[in-house]
Amino acid sequence: MSFSLFGKKKSKITKNSETHIPSKEMPDSMEQETPESEAGEPEVEIRSDKVASTEENPETSSKKQETGEQDQGSFFKSLKKGLSKTRALLTTDVDDLLLGRKIDESLLEELEEKLITADLGVETSMSIVARIREVRGRIQSGEDLKALIREEILREMDEENQGQTQESFMGFSPKVILVTGVNGVGKTTTIGKMAALYTRQGKKVILAAGDTFRAAACEQLGMWAERSGATLIRHKENSDPASVAFDALDAAIARKADIVLVDTAGRLHNKVNLMEELKKIRRTLDKRMPGAPHETLLVLDATTGQNALRQAEIFHEAVGLTGLVLTKLDGTARGGIVVSIQKQMGLPIRYIGVGESMEDLQPFDAKAFLEAMF
């Protein structure tokens, strides 16, 4: 199986269907961006062509809606269970704090400490306490105090979101989403779950196995492609990630796909090389389709707390993030990092993950999140 980067040979593609992608030549301007790998000509492999039909009869649509509602209910239960440690800090501890006490400066200092412990962040915690100080004469119970804390957190999050939490697919065909993150945060798994989410919506999805430096990542993405019904584009190990992204976008345009999800490396031998590789992928995508990628997401491990904030700052400075995905919220006492990181970065949270199953990644809903947290 062979593929020429410069269009000198016809591409050979193996897949599960008989549909073929027309061979295209890469523009001359790409030759310096994506040199041929020393290992030889990269391999292109498409692992699945199972795509949900967008034409549904009423019975199928009704069943899908029912399944979606069940998924949402199950996800909320998982989220509420996952945030139990955070909820204990923000509810039980607050109730105990008020027992037989007036809301004075000493109590407010203790409350601020608890909010910071839940990883709401210093700035957000101080803002909440300042608001409580203004209206403390009207607070009669722990429930009043918790309601005010919840109201202030939601206000902070709404100000940062400014209506950006929901992804827009208008005007892009296909929509290209570049997914970044360090190794170990669940990036490849997140991409697989996003693919499943989109295919359940009837969208045609193509995955680009851009983490060519880890064979395990390509294999893992291949399994997710089969599970979700997405199509996988991959090259040989250690080949140029930018050329993988180019071929995936090329295939998506030829097949009239809706979504391209591009996986990326989480670690090269130093931070500078990693960021330069991501910039190169962005340039390559933009040359094939001006304006791509349309989203650049960063996947973060919520259990790392404020370390996640530092990662977001580094990636945002290098590649210009448009949104965040927070994983591993199940079982952490640091659920407040969702609020803190959004406040500090001014970026919308696109998705949150609370478990290992395919349905345990869902679009972020601030009100539902706070309901689970309290």
KAZI-V825445 format. One record per backbone hydrogen bond with DSSP energy under -0.5 kcal/mol. CO is the residue of the C=O (numbers start at 0). NH is the residue of the N-H. Records with the same first field share a line. If there is no record, write none. Layout:
BEGIN
CO: NH + NH
END
This chain:
BEGIN
1: 11
3: 6
8: 3
13: 45
19: 21
26: 29
27: 30
29: 33
36: 39
42: 44
43: 13
44: 46 + 233
48: 50
53: 55
56: 60
57: 61
58: 62
59: 63
60: 64
61: 65
62: 66
63: 67
64: 68
65: 69
66: 70
67: 71
68: 72
69: 73
70: 74
71: 75
72: 76
73: 77
74: 78
75: 79
76: 80
77: 81
78: 82
80: 83
81: 330
82: 86
83: 87
84: 88
85: 89
86: 90 + 91
87: 92
90: 94
91: 95
92: 96
93: 97
94: 98
95: 98
97: 100
101: 103
103: 107
104: 108
105: 109
106: 110
107: 111
108: 112
109: 113
110: 114
111: 115
112: 116
113: 117
114: 119
115: 118
117: 335
118: 339
120: 124
121: 125
122: 126
123: 127
124: 128
125: 129
126: 130
127: 131
128: 132
129: 133
130: 134
131: 135
134: 137
135: 138
137: 139
140: 144
141: 145
142: 146
143: 147
144: 148
145: 149
146: 150
147: 151
148: 152
149: 153
150: 154
151: 155
152: 156
153: 157
154: 158
155: 159
156: 160
157: 161
160: 163
168: 171
173: 172 + 175
174: 176 + 259
175: 177 + 293 + 294
176: 178 + 261
177: 179 + 296
179: 298
181: 184
185: 189
186: 190
187: 191
188: 192
189: 193
190: 194
191: 195
192: 196
193: 197
194: 198
195: 199
196: 200
197: 200 + 202
198: 201
202: 204
203: 257 + 258
204: 230
205: 260
206: 208 + 232
207: 209 + 262
209: 211
210: 213
211: 237
212: 214
213: 216 + 217
214: 218
215: 219
216: 220
217: 221
218: 222
219: 223
220: 224
221: 225
222: 226
223: 227
224: 228 + 229
230: 206
231: 46
232: 208
233: 44
235: 238
239: 242 + 243
240: 244
241: 245
242: 246
243: 247
244: 248
245: 249
246: 250
247: 251
248: 252
249: 253
250: 254
251: 255 + 256
252: 255
257: 174
258: 205
259: 176 + 261
260: 207 + 262
261: 178
265: 182
269: 273
270: 274
271: 275
272: 276
273: 277
274: 278
275: 279
276: 280
277: 281
278: 282
279: 283
280: 284
281: 285
282: 286
283: 287
284: 288
288: 291
294: 177
295: 321 + 322
296: 179
297: 324
299: 301 + 326
300: 303
301: 304
303: 306
304: 307 + 308
305: 309
306: 310
307: 311
308: 312
309: 313
310: 314
311: 315
312: 316
313: 317
314: 318 + 319
315: 319
322: 297
323: 349 + 350
324: 299 + 326
325: 352
326: 301
328: 331
331: 85
333: 336
334: 337
335: 338 + 339
336: 340
337: 341
338: 342
339: 343
340: 344
341: 345
347: 323 + 349
349: 363
350: 325
351: 361
352: 328
356: 359
359: 353 + 354
361: 351
364: 368
365: 369
366: 370
367: 371
368: 372
369: 373
END
